[in-house]
Amino acid sequence: GKNGSNSPDLNIFSNEIMEEIRIRFTGKKSPLQEWLKSLRNIPNEERKSAGAKINELKSEIENSFKSFSENYRIQVENKKLNSETDDITLPLTQLNLGSRHPVMTVMRDLMVPFQRMGFSVVDGPEMDNDFFNFEALNVLKDHPAREMQDTFFLASEWVLRTHTSNVQSHAMKERKLPLKIVCPGCVYRNEFDMTHLPAFRQIECLVVDKGIHMGHLRHTINELLNAAFARPVKLRFRSSYFPFTEPSAEVDVECQQCFGKGCRSCKHTGWSEIGGCGVVNKKVLESCGIDSSVYSGIAFGFGVDRIAKDRFAISDLRSLIDGNVSFLKSFGLV
Ligand code: FA5
């Protein structure tokens, strides 16, 4: 080493060179080994102490080589570390994982049975002509049913769709029969309170084929809602009115907080309204050019945000959209 010290000079010595030197001094052909061999030529009484001395010398040499190579390793490592700019010893900052929005959790879960039952997923325009959102669905101008949905009007004949039922009219006019479609999407209404959002999501379902009836409707709704709530739920079909279905019903799910007993969340009714359904009105089939003496259809449209509200016991729908991160984080990755 430099100045007689044991610290290796990285520029002069490499590990390979040092190894060569070590072998020369302690290896099989080294003078040390020769001395050990020549021990047999000296008298018995001196052999033991001479052997011990040679071995002592040998281990001294080996130790200094060992400490040299250890120092060498440390220096190489330090040189490498000093040349690196990343400090791998810094503690990790906490990873900020996101969480799944409860409405997306419901949306994901309720699509599963549709996949299994072989439905096609169909998209529709959020900005649509009055014709598809209303007229084609038998919601005529001046019809009081127009008042049922607070419409955002755009230019002249254009509206923000008030329900995903507009996809029904597009599909029946533009697609080949039979139809077996499901349409998830955003819809818009001019209202805002604890149970009403101005922009919310619906899931629409439409089946048009020969021999389709109420039984298919009930079964499909059952499958869908059990998946959407991730547990079996009790349903109630309440007779109602929609211009595009006849007969029509509103679907209620047993309140998931009081299980029918009545509480504040269900306004003491024991039930929560989720959506509407019915057998497609013959007038609608005919106006879309479908022969209603051959084909029949069923349809329903549910509020996805309302399902999320009930499933996760959220008291105010508005908390789904006000961007409070700690509220959203409380759902984790459901
Ligand atoms: C309709 O929109 C019909 N198109 C449903 C339908 C489809 C009936 C096919 C028959 C055949 P309604 O206006 O009741 O119906 O809305 C359906 C559901 O959307 C409601 O039950 C509710 O769960 C949800 N919903 C309605 N308005 C809002 C709102 N402002 N915010 C959140 N959810 C809403």
Residues whose N, C-alpha, C, O or C-beta is under 5 A from the ligand:
A	BS01	FA5	T162 H163 S165 R189 T195 H196 L197 F200 F242 T245 E273 I274 G275 G276 C277 G278 A299 F300 G301 F302 G303 D305 R306
